[in-house]
């Protein structure tokens, strides 16, 4: 049953990426139903966060906020990764609604959690959200600070990705050289 629940969740991610939001929500509802039925609280939180993201993509901000808040209010399961995602989601919702102070509040909470976890990707994403909200408020000093923070972490991630590609290409070259002998 867990596999089926995960498959529905993964299908929702694919459909969200294809901007097929109705299908993404369809598969998320299936994932939510099954994870609730099997008491898989982690997958349930993941699906709630993903549903919030899909609602954010289609401009249903109230529904998005409710999904993110369900993750944070859960009595059954708390997880730093999921909470970080939910706070970042709430920051994006409030940013889109023009509530920049609230966006910054949630963004700073998400950033603090991301820094505790030492997750460069989340740190970069949170810094970018904060940059946009500070800029919208005309707080250019803090906007610049967050933009520099964002660049530092996103550049670090880019370097890491390029190193992986080089290692892969080197291994492939060695494999081809060995096969030619």
C-alpha positions in Angstrom: 0.0 0.0 0.0 2.9 2.4 0.8 4.3 1.8 -2.7 1.0 2.7 -4.3 0.7 5.8 -2.1 4.2 6.9 -3.1 3.4 6.2 -6.8 0.4 8.5 -6.6 2.6 11.1 -4.9 5.2 10.8 -7.6 2.6 11.0 -10.4 1.4 14.3 -8.8 4.9 15.7 -9.0 5.2 14.8 -12.7 1.8 16.3 -13.6 2.6 19.4 -11.6 5.8 19.8 -13.6 3.8 19.4 -16.8 1.4 22.1 -15.6 -1.4 19.5 -15.6 -2.7 20.7 -12.3 -6.0 18.9 -12.3 -4.3 15.5 -12.6 -1.7 16.6 -10.0 -4.5 17.3 -7.6 -6.2 14.1 -8.5 -3.2 12.0 -7.7 -2.5 14.0 -4.5 -6.0 13.3 -3.2 -5.4 9.6 -3.8 -2.1 9.8 -2.0 -3.6 11.7 0.9 -6.4 9.2 1.2 -4.2 6.1 1.2 -1.5 7.6 3.5 -4.3 8.6 5.9 -5.8 5.2 5.8 -2.5 3.5 6.4 -1.4 6.1 9.0 1.7 6.9 7.0 2.1 10.4 8.6 5.3 11.3 6.8 3.8 10.7 3.3 0.7 12.4 4.4 2.7 15.6 5.3 4.6 15.4 2.0 1.3 15.2 0.1 -0.2 18.1 2.0 2.9 20.2 1.2 2.8 19.2 -2.5 -1.0 20.0 -2.6 -0.1 23.4 -1.2 2.4 23.9 -4.0 0.0 22.9 -6.7 -2.7 25.3 -5.3 0.0 28.0 -5.2 0.8 27.3 -8.9 -2.9 27.8 -9.9 -3.4 30.9 -7.7 -5.6 29.3 -5.1 -3.8 30.9 -2.2 -6.3 30.3 0.5 -6.3 26.5 -0.2 -2.5 26.5 -0.5 -2.1 28.2 2.9 -4.6 25.7 4.5 -2.5 22.8 3.2 0.7 24.2 4.5 -0.8 25.0 7.8 -2.1 21.4 8.1 1.5 20.2 8.0 2.5 22.6 10.7 -0.5 21.9 12.9 -0.2 18.1 12.7 -0.3 16.4 16.1 0.7 13.0 14.5 3.9 14.0 12.8 6.5 16.8 12.8 9.5 16.8 10.6 12.0 19.6 10.0 12.1 19.1 6.2 8.3 19.2 5.9 8.0 22.2 8.2 10.7 24.0 6.3 8.8 23.4 3.1 5.5 24.5 4.6 6.9 27.7 6.0 8.5 28.5 2.7 5.2 27.8 1.0 3.4 30.2 3.4 6.1 32.8 2.6 5.4 32.4 -1.1 1.6 32.6 -0.6 1.9 35.8 1.4 4.3 37.3 -1.1 1.9 36.6 -3.9 -0.9 38.3 -1.9 1.3 41.3 -1.2 1.6 40.6 2.5 5.4 41.1 2.5 5.8 41.4 6.3 4.1 38.0 6.8 6.1 36.6 3.9 9.3 37.7 5.5 8.2 36.3 8.9 7.5 32.9 7.4 10.6 33.0 5.2 12.9 33.7 8.2 11.4 30.7 10.0 12.0 28.5 7.0 15.5 29.8 6.6 16.3 29.1 10.3 15.1 25.5 9.9 17.0 25.1 6.7 20.2 26.4 8.3 19.7 24.0 11.3 19.5 21.2 8.8 22.4 22.7 6.8 20.4 22.2 3.6 21.9 24.4 0.9 19.0 24.0 -1.5 16.4 25.1 1.0 18.7 27.9 2.2 19.1 29.2 -1.3 15.3 29.0 -2.0 14.4 30.8 1.3 17.0 33.5 0.7 15.5 34.1 -2.8 11.9 34.4 -1.3 13.2 36.8 1.3 15.1 38.8 -1.3 11.9 39.3 -3.4 9.8 40.3 -0.3 12.4 42.8 1.0 12.8 44.2 -2.5 9.0 44.6 -2.8 9.0 46.5 0.5 11.8 48.7 -0.8 14.1 47.5 2.0 17.0 47.4 -0.4 19.7 46.9 2.3 18.1 43.6 3.4 17.2 42.7 -0.2 20.8 43.0 -1.2 21.9 40.9 1.8 19.5 38.1 1.0 20.4 38.3 -2.7 24.1 37.9 -1.9 23.2 35.0 0.5 21.1 33.4 -2.3 23.9 33.8 -4.8 26.4 32.3 -2.4 24.3 29.2 -1.9 23.1 28.8 -5.4 26.6 29.2 -6.8 27.8 26.5 -4.3 25.0 24.2 -5.6 26.0 24.9 -9.2 29.7 24.0 -8.5 28.6 20.8 -6.8 26.4 19.9 -9.8 29.2 20.6 -12.3 31.6 18.4 -10.2 29.2 15.5 -10.3 28.9 15.9 -14.1 32.6 15.9 -14.6 33.1 12.8 -12.4 30.3 11.1 -14.4 32.0 12.1 -17.7 35.4 10.9 -16.5 33.9 7.6 -15.4 32.2 7.2 -18.8 35.4 8.0 -20.6 37.3 5.4 -18.5 34.5 2.9 -19.2 34.7 3.5 -23.0 38.5 3.4 -22.9 38.4 0.0 -21.1 35.8 -1.3 -23.6 38.0 -0.3 -26.6 41.0 -2.4 -25.3 
